Amino acid sequence: MFKIKRSILFALLYILPFSVPVYSQTENGGNSLNELVKEALQNNPQLKAARSQTLAQQTKVDQVTAWDPPQVGISFYQTPIQSFPNPIKNGMETDYFVQQMFPFPGKLGNMGDAASSNARMYNEQYYALRNKIINDLKSSYYELYFVEKKIEINKENQALLKQLNNITLKQYEVGTGKQADVLRAQTELSTLVNDGINLLKDKTNIITMINTILSRPVNTPLPEIKDIQETIPPDWTYDRLADLAFRNRPELKAMNYNIEMNKSELKASKLEYYPDFMVQLMYKNMTGTSNDFWSAMVGVNIPLAFWSKDKFTGKVQENEINVNTAEEQLNSMKNMVKSDVQNALIKIQTNKNLIDLYKNTVIPQAEQTLQSTLAAYQTGKTEFLMFIDAYKMVLMSKLDYYMSEMNYMQSQALLEQAVGLSINQIKESIK
């Protein structure tokens, strides 16, 4: 019986050792995280569409600042019907004219400013979407890493449980073991096999999500992820990060441009109270005489006519409300940014502490408990179930460690999105 239990010890010594690698930015052949991010920024269809929208908005600046096209025409006076199809032949007078509308000074300039601010707003929205896609990609990438670690631990556990199952079965056959131990070992192994199948499904789903972000075929394989962890300086504070976010978060920049756009539209609507001008030049060709002459006409519209002034007054009121609304939306977004930065920073600090706790305390203690339980089991002082429970505690501690590691890295990605800068850019800005 001692030899059988010693086999359990050898199996544990083969599988149990747990060392924490020194982590750095992932290097994964042609699929490092940095390269995947570059690929997403280049190929993601959402980003392409957003970029096209920005370019389309930029073309509106020239559209709204251009004058209306001129009008040209010919007028025929006292032209007999019989002269058709050449009305000039027998007509008494033919007038040639060209006319142009001139908007009141400042109208087109303000409309151009509004269009320019609108284009910049779209550009910042593009960068906001860019940051979101990077966050989604990194979050899925770290989740894939965690699932791969769970699969790895599951395989190790299955290998051990198969050995333990054989050992308990032999013990039962020679009369030194219990049938309950055999059934428990078989049940644990079946549970692990089922978990392994579900984990492979989870891995496939995550790879599909990553490939969708990259605009790859959904079944494109990804190599196994090695290591992922980076270290964040401990002196990062909420105040410094919030200040960076207020200056760099694309959503805030977009809302500031939205305010500028509405203010320019307000200025333009106030100028609608002033008249536009119409200038017309006409050449009168008097048939059969030498008395041809030129004429000119200047006209204005009257915006303040009692039947039309409400149109312009209502537009001014609408734009004033739009400015106030945009300013309140900016204040709301600032509060949201504060919350995002605070939550990301807390998650980073919490999960960093959990990583240290599991690495330096929980996992070593769980392994010591397992060794102690194994020793007690070898001397008959404890049951097989206690030994299984102690081993599962070690495995759960490892899973919790890797989960904290995943959460730690996902929190960094959230911080990048909250601030609007990458981790390296934040480091450079806080120096």
Residue pairs with C-beta under 8 A, 6 or more apart in sequence:
1 171
1 176
2 378
4 167
4 170
4 171
4 176
5 167
5 377
5 378
6 378
7 163
7 167
8 163
8 164
8 167
8 374
8 377
8 387
9 374
9 378
11 160
11 163
11 164
12 160
12 370
12 374
12 391
15 156
15 157
15 159
15 160
16 367
16 370
16 394
18 363
18 367
18 394
18 398
20 359
20 401
21 227
23 227
23 228
23 229
23 230
24 227
24 229
24 230
25 32
25 33
25 34
25 230
26 32
26 33
26 225
26 226
26 227
26 228
27 226
28 223
28 224
28 225
28 226
29 223
31 222
31 223
33 138
33 141
33 228
36 137
36 141
36 210
36 214
37 134
37 137
37 138
39 214
40 47
40 133
40 134
40 137
40 213
40 214
40 215
41 47
41 130
41 133
41 134
43 214
43 215
43 216
44 133
44 213
44 214
44 215
45 215
46 129
46 133
47 126
47 129
47 130
47 133
50 122
50 125
50 126
50 129
50 130
51 126
53 122
53 126
54 119
54 122
54 123
54 125
54 126
57 115
57 118
57 119
57 122
58 119
60 115
60 118
60 119
61 112
61 115
61 116
61 119
63 115
64 108
64 111
64 112
64 114
64 115
65 108
65 109
65 111
65 112
65 115
66 108
67 100
67 101
67 102
67 103
67 108
68 100
68 101
70 98
70 99
70 100
71 98
71 99
71 100
72 96
72 97
72 98
73 96
73 97
74 94
74 95
74 96
74 97
75 94
75 95
75 97
76 87
76 88
76 91
76 93
76 94
77 91
77 92
77 93
77 94
77 95
78 91
78 92
78 93
79 87
79 90
79 91
79 92
80 90
80 91
82 90
83 89
83 90
83 91
87 94
88 94
88 287
90 287
91 287
92 286
92 287
92 288
93 284
93 285
93 286
93 287
94 284
94 285
94 287
95 282
95 283
95 284
95 285
96 282
96 283
96 285
97 280
97 281
97 282
97 283
98 280
98 281
99 278
99 279
99 280
99 281
99 297
100 278
100 279
100 280
101 276
101 277
101 278
102 276
102 277
102 278
102 279
103 276
104 271
104 274
104 275
104 276
104 277
106 267
106 268
106 271
107 268
107 271
107 272
107 274
107 276
110 264
110 265
110 267
110 268
110 271
111 264
111 265
111 268
113 260
113 261
113 264
113 267
114 261
114 262
114 264
114 265
114 268
115 261
117 257
117 258
117 260
117 261
117 264
118 257
118 258
118 261
120 253
120 257
121 254
121 255
121 257
121 258
121 261
122 254
124 250
124 251
124 253
124 254
124 257
125 250
125 251
125 254
126 250
127 250
127 420
128 249
128 250
128 251
128 254
130 250
131 250
131 416
131 417
131 420
132 417
133 213
134 413
134 416
134 417
135 413
135 414
135 416
135 417
136 213
137 210
137 213
137 214
138 409
138 410
138 413
139 410
139 413
140 206
140 209
140 210
140 213
141 210
141 225
141 228
142 228
142 406
142 409
142 410
142 413
143 206
143 406
143 410
144 203
144 206
144 207
144 210
144 222
144 225
145 225
145 228
145 402
145 406
146 402
146 403
146 405
146 406
147 199
147 202
147 203
147 206
148 203
148 224
148 225
149 399
149 402
150 199
150 399
150 402
151 196
151 199
151 200
151 203
153 395
153 398
153 399
154 192
154 195
154 196
154 199
155 196
157 192
157 395
158 189
158 192
158 193
158 196
160 391
161 185
161 188
161 189
161 192
162 189
164 185
164 388
165 182
165 185
165 186
165 189
168 177
168 181
168 182
168 185
168 384
169 177
169 182
169 185
170 177
171 177
171 178
171 181
172 178
172 179
172 181
172 182
177 384
178 384
180 384
180 385
181 384
181 385
184 384
184 385
184 388
185 384
185 388
188 388
207 218
207 220
207 221
207 222
208 218
208 219
210 222
211 217
211 218
211 219
211 220
211 222
212 218
228 405
228 409
229 355
229 405
229 408
229 409
230 409
230 412
230 423
232 348
232 352
232 412
232 423
233 427
233 430
236 345
236 426
236 430
238 341
238 342
238 345
240 430
241 341
241 345
241 415
241 418
241 419
241 426
242 337
242 338
242 341
242 342
244 419
244 420
244 421
244 426
244 429
244 430
245 252
245 337
245 338
245 340
245 341
245 418
245 419
245 420
246 252
246 334
246 337
248 419
248 420
248 421
249 337
249 418
249 419
249 420
250 420
251 333
251 337
252 330
252 333
252 334
252 337
255 326
255 329
255 330
255 333
256 330
258 326
258 329
258 330
259 323
259 326
259 327
259 330
262 319
262 322
262 323
262 326
263 323
265 319
265 322
266 316
266 319
266 320
266 322
266 323
269 312
269 315
269 316
269 318
269 319
270 316
272 303
272 312
272 315
272 316
273 303
273 304
273 312
274 303
275 300
275 301
275 302
275 303
276 300
276 301
277 298
277 299
277 300
278 297
278 298
278 299
278 300
278 301
279 296
279 297
279 298
280 296
280 297
280 298
280 299
281 294
281 295
281 296
282 294
282 295
282 296
282 297
283 292
283 293
283 294
284 292
284 293
284 294
284 295
285 292
286 292
286 293
302 308
303 309
303 312
304 312
337 418
340 414
340 417
340 418
341 415
341 418
341 419
343 414
343 418
344 411
344 412
344 414
344 415
344 418
345 415
347 407
347 408
347 410
347 411
347 414
348 408
348 411
348 412
348 415
351 404
351 405
351 407
351 408
351 411
352 408
354 400
354 404
354 407
354 408
355 401
355 404
355 405
355 408
358 397
358 400
358 401
358 404
359 401
362 397
362 400
362 401
363 394
363 397
363 398
363 401
366 390
366 393
366 394
366 397
367 394
369 390
369 393
369 394
370 387
370 390
370 391
370 393
370 394
372 390
373 382
373 386
373 387
373 390
374 387
374 390
376 382
376 386
377 383
377 384
377 386
377 387
412 423
415 423
415 426
416 422
416 423
416 426
419 426
421 429
